[in-house]
Amino acid sequence: NVDLAAASRAGRRAAIFDPYHAAVAARIAAWRSRGVAPAVISIHSFTPEMQGVRRPWHVGVLWDEDGRIALPLLDALRAESGLVVGDNEPYSARAPVGYTQRHHARDRGLPHVAIELRQDLVTEEKGVVAWADRLAHALKPILASSDLYLAIAPPGLQT
């Protein structure tokens, strides 16, 4: 997007960004209308190298003040031999929290986490399936806890 003209950036936003976030908001609203505080998990990928520096992490768990998903997920992933797991690496969610997490979850007190996968590990179907299985296995017991789905006061509103 850096080299795009303003009109092209606006076009991408209208075609991709806005519909995506509208769909996420609608799904969350549907759950909330049934009295459920859903967990919001976003998954992204990162380059294996940035500015000439090799990034050693296989996966990063990004989180800020709400560790309900992140902390047990970090423990589960770190229990796997040979897996290099970043706690707010290769990016930090401390400030600012990623848009999806901040806009859809954090400010509503919903449980949330962002997961970053190193791109070279998910370029082929075999890697995608392996990571999907690994994350499903790690997240299943975390997401099975009914206590997870209680909304908490958003930052700044806690008493």
C-alpha positions in Angstrom: 0.0 0.0 0.0 3.0 2.3 0.5 3.4 3.2 -3.2 -0.3 3.3 -4.0 -2.2 6.5 -4.8 -4.7 7.6 -2.2 -7.6 6.5 -4.4 -6.1 3.0 -4.9 -5.6 2.7 -1.1 -9.2 3.8 -0.5 -10.3 1.3 -3.1 -8.5 -1.5 -1.4 -10.0 -0.5 2.0 -13.5 -0.5 0.5 -13.0 -3.8 -1.2 -11.1 -5.8 1.5 -10.6 -4.1 4.8 -14.1 -2.7 5.4 -16.1 -5.8 4.4 -13.8 -8.0 6.5 -14.2 -5.9 9.6 -18.0 -5.5 9.0 -18.3 -9.3 8.8 -16.3 -9.8 12.0 -18.4 -7.2 13.8 -21.6 -8.9 12.6 -20.5 -12.3 13.8 -19.5 -10.9 17.2 -22.9 -9.0 17.4 -24.7 -12.2 16.7 -22.9 -14.1 19.5 -23.4 -11.2 21.9 -27.2 -11.1 21.1 -27.3 -14.6 22.4 -25.5 -13.6 25.6 -22.2 -15.1 24.6 -18.8 -13.2 24.9 -16.9 -14.9 22.0 -13.2 -15.4 21.8 -11.5 -13.4 19.0 -8.4 -15.1 17.5 -6.7 -13.5 14.5 -3.9 -15.3 12.6 -1.4 -13.6 10.5 2.0 -14.4 9.0 5.4 -12.7 9.1 8.4 -12.8 6.9 11.3 -15.1 8.0 13.7 -12.1 7.5 13.3 -8.4 8.0 15.9 -5.7 7.2 18.5 -8.4 6.8 17.9 -10.0 10.2 16.7 -13.6 10.4 13.7 -14.1 12.6 14.1 -17.3 14.7 10.5 -17.7 15.8 8.2 -20.3 14.3 5.2 -18.7 15.9 4.4 -15.5 17.9 1.7 -15.0 20.4 0.7 -11.3 20.5 -1.3 -10.0 23.5 -1.6 -7.0 25.8 -3.4 -6.9 29.1 -5.7 -9.9 28.7 -3.8 -13.1 28.9 -6.7 -15.5 29.2 -5.9 -17.1 25.9 -2.3 -15.9 25.3 -0.7 -17.3 28.5 -2.0 -20.9 28.3 -1.3 -20.8 24.6 2.3 -19.8 25.1 2.6 -22.6 27.7 1.1 -25.2 25.3 3.3 -24.1 22.3 6.5 -23.9 24.4 5.8 -27.5 25.5 6.6 -28.7 22.0 10.3 -29.6 21.6 12.1 -27.6 19.0 9.5 -24.9 18.5 10.7 -21.3 18.9 7.7 -19.4 20.4 7.7 -15.6 20.6 5.9 -13.8 23.4 5.0 -10.6 21.6 7.6 -11.4 19.0 8.2 -10.7 16.2 5.8 -7.9 16.9 4.4 -6.6 20.1 0.7 -6.2 20.8 1.5 -4.1 23.9 1.1 -0.7 22.2 -0.8 -0.5 20.1 -2.8 -3.7 20.0 -3.5 -4.8 16.5 -6.6 -3.3 14.9 -8.7 -6.5 14.9 -7.9 -7.2 18.6 -8.4 -3.6 19.7 -11.4 -2.8 17.6 -13.4 -6.0 18.0 -12.2 -7.6 21.3 -10.1 -5.6 23.7 -12.4 -2.6 24.0 -15.4 -4.9 24.5 -13.6 -7.0 27.2 -13.7 -10.1 25.0 -11.0 -12.8 25.3 -8.6 -12.4 22.4 -5.1 -13.2 21.0 -3.3 -12.6 17.8 -1.1 -15.4 16.4 1.7 -14.8 13.9 3.1 -17.7 11.9 6.4 -17.5 10.0 5.5 -17.4 6.3 8.0 -20.1 5.1 6.3 -22.6 7.4 2.9 -22.1 5.7 3.7 -21.7 2.0 2.5 -25.2 1.2 -0.6 -27.2 2.1 1.4 -29.6 4.3 2.6 -26.7 6.5 -0.8 -25.1 6.6 -2.4 -28.4 7.8 0.4 -29.0 10.3 0.0 -25.6 11.8 -3.8 -25.8 11.8 -3.6 -29.1 13.7 -1.0 -27.8 16.1 -3.0 -24.6 16.9 -6.3 -26.6 17.2 -4.6 -29.0 19.6 -3.2 -26.1 21.7 -6.3 -24.0 21.7 -8.9 -26.7 22.3 -8.5 -27.0 26.1 -8.2 -23.2 26.4 -11.4 -22.5 24.4 -13.2 -25.3 26.3 -13.2 -23.3 29.5 -16.6 -21.7 30.1 -14.9 -19.1 32.3 -13.1 -17.8 29.2 -16.4 -16.5 27.7 -17.2 -14.0 30.5 -16.5 -10.5 29.2 -14.2 -8.4 31.4 -14.2 -4.6 31.8 -12.2 -3.1 29.0 -8.9 -1.3 29.9 -9.6 2.1 31.5 -13.0 1.0 32.8 -11.9 -1.4 35.4 -12.8 -0.5 39.0 
